[in-house]
Amino acid sequence: RSSPRRFVCYCMLPSYHKSPCIQRLTARHQRRRGALAVAVLNSKLYAVGGMAGEVLRVNEEYDPATDTWHERAPMPTARHGLGAAVVGGKIYVIGGGVRPGASKSGLNEVFDPGP
């Protein structure tokens, strides 16, 4: 694999909405949400979990080469305010709240996007 593996933690802050990159991604993306985690693996961006009126299990992949979003396997447990890390070609989704508001968990789930 030619692309480096990266660790990315992401918090949705108002200042990020002013970024041309984020505006470009969200302009093409139909599912708007906050308190999600984002990780980069194999030159693709993965947006996981979050809140949009309810806590979400959603896992979506953005491919900048084709400028397209794809639904991937959802997380087993819906969470918001979580973190994500890439280790060994897999995305680990850690912590986060399982209920709206100030909830927390000690969950650690892994997603393997494959080659």
C-alpha positions in Angstrom: 0.0 0.0 0.0 1.4 3.3 -1.0 -0.6 5.6 1.3 0.5 6.0 4.9 -1.8 4.9 7.7 -3.1 7.8 9.8 -4.6 8.4 13.2 -7.4 11.0 13.1 -9.6 12.2 15.8 -12.3 14.7 14.8 -14.6 16.9 16.7 -17.3 18.9 14.9 -16.6 22.6 15.8 -18.2 25.6 14.2 -14.8 26.8 12.8 -14.6 23.6 10.7 -17.7 24.5 8.8 -15.8 27.5 7.3 -13.2 25.2 5.7 -13.6 24.9 1.9 -12.7 21.2 2.1 -15.4 20.4 4.7 -18.0 22.6 2.8 -17.1 20.7 -0.4 -17.5 17.3 1.2 -20.8 18.2 3.0 -22.2 19.8 -0.1 -22.3 16.4 -1.9 -23.2 14.5 1.2 -26.9 14.0 2.1 -26.6 12.9 5.7 -25.8 15.9 8.0 -24.7 15.2 11.5 -22.5 16.2 14.3 -20.4 14.6 17.1 -19.1 11.9 14.7 -15.6 10.4 14.3 -13.6 10.5 11.1 -10.6 8.3 10.1 -8.5 8.1 6.9 -7.5 4.7 5.6 -6.2 3.8 2.1 -6.8 7.4 0.9 -10.5 7.2 1.8 -12.3 9.1 4.6 -14.6 7.2 6.9 -17.4 9.1 8.8 -18.7 7.0 11.7 -21.5 7.5 14.2 -22.7 10.9 15.4 -26.0 12.6 16.1 -28.8 13.8 13.8 -31.8 14.0 16.1 -30.8 10.5 17.3 -27.6 8.6 18.0 -26.4 6.9 14.8 -24.7 3.6 13.9 -23.9 4.8 10.4 -20.5 4.3 8.7 -19.9 6.0 5.4 -16.9 6.1 3.1 -15.8 9.0 1.0 -13.6 8.3 -2.0 -11.9 11.6 -3.2 -10.7 9.9 -6.4 -14.3 9.5 -7.5 -15.9 12.2 -5.4 -18.5 9.7 -4.1 -19.9 8.6 -0.7 -20.8 4.9 0.0 -22.7 3.3 2.9 -20.5 0.7 4.7 -21.4 -1.8 7.4 -22.9 0.1 10.3 -21.4 0.0 13.8 -22.9 -2.6 16.1 -23.6 0.1 18.7 -24.9 3.6 17.9 -22.7 6.4 19.4 -21.9 10.1 19.3 -18.8 12.0 20.6 -16.6 9.0 19.9 -13.0 8.7 18.6 -11.5 6.7 15.8 -8.0 5.3 15.2 -6.5 3.4 12.3 -4.2 0.5 13.4 -3.1 -2.4 11.2 -5.5 -1.5 8.3 -8.5 -1.5 10.6 -10.6 1.4 12.1 -11.1 1.2 15.8 -14.0 3.3 17.1 -13.6 4.1 20.8 -15.9 5.5 23.5 -18.7 7.9 22.9 -22.2 8.2 24.2 -24.9 5.7 23.5 -27.8 8.0 24.4 -28.4 11.7 23.4 -26.9 14.2 25.8 -24.0 13.7 28.2 -23.7 9.9 28.1 -20.5 7.8 27.8 -19.4 4.3 27.2 -16.2 2.2 27.3 -16.9 0.5 23.9 -14.2 -0.3 21.5 -15.4 -1.7 18.1 -13.4 -2.4 15.0 -14.2 -2.1 11.3 -12.2 -3.8 8.6 -12.8 -2.2 5.2 -10.8 -4.8 3.4 -8.4 -4.2 0.6 
